Amino acid sequence: MATRRFIRLSQPEIRAALQRNPLVLVPLGSVEQHGPHLPTGTDFYASQGIAEAVAERLDGLVLPFSPIGVTPMHMPYAGTLSVSADLYQRLLVEVVGSAAAHGARNVALINWHEGNIPAIALAAETLHRQHGCSVVVVQACYVAEELFGERYGGLTHAGHLETLAVLSVHPDLVHLERVENSSDRIQGARVDDLRRTRAYQPVLRDIRTIAPTGWYGDPRGATSEQSREFMTEVADAIAARISAMFTELERINAPAGNSGDTGTADRG
């Protein structure tokens, strides 16, 4: 296929693609300030690039979705647009539900913005219960951190990892010559660590509690070569994991009597 983007394909092409493989991927991000060197669409460009790369590997389609996310924490800075969690959840359910009506069965939600996580979780549950979809939520920013965080200074706001994500898809929007006024990395990492644990998640009102200048990290060493490696490894990892997960979901969600289980106790 010349493109994996649903919005660029004709109706017969979409029908044939879904008949061949009922997999759709949805890029989820935000529009918020990312310092002087990265675009406000950084999170969405990251998720979109990863979704398209994964779709190529798994023969799926990438649905169009709003780049705007749930990001009130960044509203003190110009360039940030935000919607309510309720609106985001409902829009996600209705858009993906439309695709499900045309044959989409497996849904991968590819997210790069932490503020979206609660709304995505609720939407995923609704898509499963009301539309019969098998849904896998991928926190792509955390996948990137697992693969490259130690090498590039962790998952920082507008730092090295996010710069690589944009470089891989829109190098013209990255302006490393403008890098200045990074907030203290120790302070930023300390507060980010508070909200990235499994057991406790404090609510933060303002990005300035993490980074008084709006961003922190050191993206100055980011290169095109690094960005290509970044996209390849992140997409490979996600494709392999979600492919295995959809296979397992198909097995465990199979109607009773179709899994080979006779319902008798093991007498061996």
N, C-alpha and C positions, 0 to 999 in steps of 0.2 A: 504494500500500500504506500502511496506517495505521502500520506499524512495519517497520523493517528488521531487528529483532532476531529471530534464529532461535528463540530460547527463548519468544517471545511468540506465535508463529504456530502454526496447526494443521498437521497432517500434509499435508492436501490443498493448503494454501497453500504450504507449503515445496516440495512436489513440483512445483507449477505454476511457482513462482519459479525453480527450478533448471532446469526445461525451457525456460523463457523465456531465462534467462541463467545459465550455470553458474558464476557468480562468487560466492565467499565471501571475507569479510574477517575477520581475527582481530585483536582489540586485545590488545596485549602491553605490560605495564607492571610495576609492583612495588608492594609495600606497605612503605614506609620513611619515616623521619622527614623532614619538610620544614619544620623550624623551628616557631615558635609560631603561625604565621599560615596555614599550608596543611595540608590533611588528609594522612594517611599514604598515602592512595590516589591522590595527585596524578598519578603517572606513568600509572596505569591509567585514571583519568578522562580524562586528556589523549588517550591512544590510543583509548579507546572513543568519545569525542566526535568525533574525527577520522574514525574508521572509519565511524561512522554517517553523517556528512556526506558522505563519499566514496561510501558505498553508495547514498545518495539520488541522487547525480549519475550513478552508473553502473548503477543498477538491480540492486544486489547484496544479499546477505544478510550479517549480522554474526553470526558464531558466538559462543556463550558460551565464555569461557575464564577460567581462574583469574587473579585480580588479583595473586596472589603471584608474584614473580619471583626471579631469582638476585641476591641483594644482601647477601652476607656483609659487605661493606665498611661497611654502616650498622648492623651488629648492636650496636656499643657503645651505641647510643641506644635507649631504650624506644620501642615502637611499630613496630619493624621486624620483619617476618616474611620468612624466606628459605627457599628450597629448593635442592637441589643442581642443578648444570647437567645432570647425567644424567637426573634425574627430570623436569626441565622439558622437556628434549628429547623424552623418551619420551611424556610427556603430550601435547605439541603434535602429535606424529606420530599418536598414536592418535585424538585428537579430530578433527583434520582428515581423517585417513584414513577415519573413520566418515562424514563428509560426502561424501568422494569416492566411497564405496560407494553413495551415493544420487544421484550425478550431478554433484557439484561437480567442476569441472575446472580453473578458474582460481582461484588462491589468492593473496590479498594479505595479508602479515603486517605489521601496522601496529604498530611498536614505538616506545616512548618511554623505554626504560630501557637505558642502555649496558651494564649488567652482563649483560643477556640475549643480547647479540649473538653470542657464540660458539655458544651452545646453539641459537639460532635458525638459524644458518648450517648446522649439522649436520642439524637437523630438516628444513630446506628441501630439502637434498640427498636425504634419505631419502624425502620426499613425492614428489619428482620421480622417483626411481629405482623405488620400490616401489609407488607408487599412481598413477603416470602423470600427476601434476598439473603444470600450468605454474605456477610459483611466482615471485612478486616480493616481495622483502623491502624494506620501506620504513622507514628510520630517520627517523621523523616529527620527532623532536627536532632532527635536523640540517636537515631541510627548513625547520622554523620558524626555526632560527638563520640559514639562508641568506636567508630573506625578511625577517626582523625583527631579527636580531641587532645590526646596526649601530645601529639606531634605539633599541633597548631594552637595551643593555648586554651583549649576548652571551648565550650559553646558560649560565646560572649555576644553582646548585642552590637552588631555592626563590626565585629572583629574579623579574624582571619577566615573562619569557616563560612560565615555568611558572605564574605567577599568572594570566596571561591565559588559558592553557589551561583552568584550573579555572573561572575566571570565566565562560567561554563555556558551560559545561555545568552547573556547580553553584555559582552565586554565593553561595548560603547557607553554603558551606563555606570561604569566603575571609574572613579577619579581619585586614584591614590595620591596624586599630587596635592589634593585638598585636605589630606588627613591632618587634623589638629584637634587639640583639646580633648583627648581621651580622658575619661574619668579614671580614678584610681582602680587598678585591676583587683587588688586585694579586697577592697570594699565591695566592688561589683560581684566578685566570685562568692564572697561571704553571704551576701543577701540572696543571690541566685541559688546557692546551696540550701538555704532555708526552705525554698519553695519547690525543690526538686527531689524531695524524699517521698517514699511510698506512704509513710505513716502520718506525716504532718505537712499541711500546706497553709501557711499564713496568707491572708489576703493583703496585697499591696495596693495602695491607692494611686501611686505616682511613680513613673519610671525614675524620677530623680532620687528615690530612696535607694535605687540600685546604682544609678549613674547620674550624678548631678548635672553633667553636661549633655545627657541624653544618650550617650553611648560609651562603651569601653572595650578595650582589646587593642591588638596591634596588627592591622591588616597589611602593613607596608611591604611585607615579604611575599605577598600573594602573587602567583604567576599563572600564566595561561596553561603551562604544562601541569602544574599542580591542580588546576581546575578540571582538566581532562581526566586526570587520575581520580580526582574526587568524584566526578559524576559517574565514571565507569564503576568504581567500587561500590558506591552507594546504591546505584541502580541494580548491579549484580546481586548485592546482598538482599535488597528488598524483593526483587523478582524471585529469587530462590526461596525465600522464607514464605512469601504469600502464596506462591504456587503450592508449596507443601501444605499450607494451612487450608487452602480451598479444597484440596484433595481430601484432607482429614475431615473438614466440615461436611463434605458430600457424604462421606462414609457414616459419620455419627448422626447426621440429620436424615439419613435415608428412612423412608417409611418402614414400619415394622413388617418383617417378612421378606425384605429385600436385601438384608445384610448377611444372609447365610446363617443367622442365629435361629436355631430350632426352638428355643425357649426351654429346652430341657437342661437339667443340671449336669454338670460335668461328672461323669462316673469314672473317669480315668484315674 
